[in-house]
């Protein structure tokens, strides 16, 4: 009889990697942002493979930084918002994959739990991005995209500090 495998769960791992790839794709308009986001996506993947929450968190932070850098150089608002949601999803889903795998193991049937968590997190992120986009279009017409990107980074750091 072999020991149970307490590695990251499969579904959340796959979804985290898809989200990291999407966040990276939204940064392709800016070379520096894309390089940082690529390093972040690799970091999220490495954190899931090793498994190490610190490495995954560092990768997600680099993803957010890459999205923020790319947002400064981007003319459209929607693409950086999608990138920010994807970066936060990559971070949250990697944490979910690691913590559920550590607690229940890979052999446990956690697909429903993971799907509900991923769907809820995605819905909250898209609603937040929609509200942010609406506020930008209505109230912040005079603000540059760079200022909006810095506000986005500040909001993400606030979310990270509250979560801990």
N, C-alpha and C positions, 0 to 999 in steps of 0.2 A: 504494500500500500504506500503510495507516494504522498508527500506532504502537499497540502493545499497551495494553490497558486494565488498569492495575494497581490498580483500585479494590477495595473490599471484595467478597467473594464473596456471591452472592445467597442461598444457603440459610442460611448462618450469620447473615447480616444479618436475614433474616426471623425466624429463631428467636430472635435476641437481642431483637428488637422485641416479639415475643410474650411473652418472659420478662419484659421491662421492663413491659409492660402488665399482666401477671399480678401482678408485685410491686406495682405501683400499686394494683390492685384490692384487694389485701389491706390497704391502708392507709385505706380509706374510712371506717373507724370513728373516725378522728381527723383533724380538719381540718388541723392543722399538719403532721402526718405525710403526709397526702395531698398537700398543696401541695408539700412538699419532694420527695416521690416523683414527683409529676408533673413537676417541674423536672428531676429525675434521668432520667426516661424521655425527656424532650425532649433532654436532654444526650446520652444514649446514641444517640438517633436522629441528632442533629446531628453527633456524632463519626463516625458511619457515613456520613453524606452528604458531609461535607467533604473527605476523610476525615482524622480526627485522633484518634490514640489517647489523647492527653491529655484531650480533650473527652469522649470516651467513658468514660474512667476517672473523670473528675469526675462525670459523670452517674450512673455506677454507684455511686460513693460517696454521692451524694445519695439514690439509691434505698435504699441500706442505712440511711442516716440516717432516711429517712422511715419505713421498716419498723420501725426501732427505736423511733421516737417513737410510732408507732401501736401497737406492742406494749405499751407502758406503759399505754395506755388500753383495751386489749383484755382481755376476760375469758378467752377461749379461748387455749390455747397453740398449737394446731395451725395456726391461720391465720397468725400471725407467723412460725412456722417455715417454712411454705410460701412466704411472702413473702421470707424471707431466702434460701431456696434459689433462688427466681426471680431475686432481685437479683444473686446470685453468678453464676447462669447468664447473665444479661444481660451482665454484665461479661466473663465468660470467652468467651462466644460472639461478642461484639463484638471482642474481642482476636483471636479465631480468624479472623473474617471479614477483619479488616484485615491480619493478618500473612500469611495464605494468599494473599489477593489481591495483596499487595505482592510476595510471592515468586514466585507462579506466574501471576498475572493472572486476570482473570475468564473468559477463553476456555478455560482448562484445566478438564477435567472433574474436579471435586473433591467432587462430591456424596457419594460413599461415604466419603471421608475426613472430611468435615464431619458426616455422619450418625453415624459411629462415635464421633467426638469428642463430639458433642452427647449421644448416648445414654449414653456412659460418664460424662460429667460429670453428667448428670441422675441416673443411678443412684447415683453416689457422694454427690451432694447429698441424695437421698432417704434413703439409708441413714444418713447423718450426722444428718438431721433425725429419723429414726425412733429412733435411739439417743438423741438429745437429748430427744425426747419421753418415751421410756421412763425415762430417768434422772430427768427432772422428775417423772414420775408415781410413781416408786418412792422416790427418795432425797431429793428436794427439795420435799416437800409444804409445808414451812413457809416457803419462800422466795417472796417476792412476784414478780409478773410483771415489775415494773420491774427488779428485780435480775437476773432471767433475761435480760431484754432487754440490760442492760449487759454481762452475760457473753457474750451473742451478739455484740455489737458488738466486744468485746475479742477474741473468737475470730476474727472477720472481719478485724480489723486485723492480728492475728498471721498469718493466712493471706496477707494482702497483703504483709506484710514478708518472709515466707519466699519468696514467689513472685518477688520482685525479686531 
